[in-house]
């Protein structure tokens, strides 16, 4: 009979500051754009975010993600044309 208790001790995992905001941002973009290739889309998304981050290095990641979401159309646009992803 299997025991419902875990045989291994629980470990506390420290989530880096801003990690949740990053995952939330890319997840919302994936849902919105429905890319055929999520890994390729994530690569383009994070590359656009890195470009956007220039000049904003001291901004907390949660604020950076909010600003990126609002203004990405004027700086870096994620487009999905014919199953290809482009950064403009």
C-alpha positions, 0 to 999 in steps of 0.5 A, a space after each residue: 500500500 502506498 503512503 500518502 506521505 512524501 518520502 522526501 523532506 520538503 524543500 523551500 524554493 526561493 523564487 527570484 524577484 520578478 520571476 512571476 512577473 516575467 512568466 505572467 507577461 510571456 504567458 499573457 502574450 502567448 495566450 493573446 498571439 497563439 503562436 505555433 511555436 511557443 519556444 520561438 515566440 518566447 525567444 522573440 518576446 524576451 529579446 524584445 524585452 531586453 531591447 526595451 529594458 535598455 535605459 531602464 535598468 534600475 526599474 523594478 521588473 514588475 513596473 518594467 513588465 507593465 510599461 512593456 505591455 503598454 508601450 511595446 507597440 511603439 518600441 518593439 512589436 511582436 507580430 505573428 505573420 504566416 507562422 513567423 515571428 518578427 520583432 519590428 
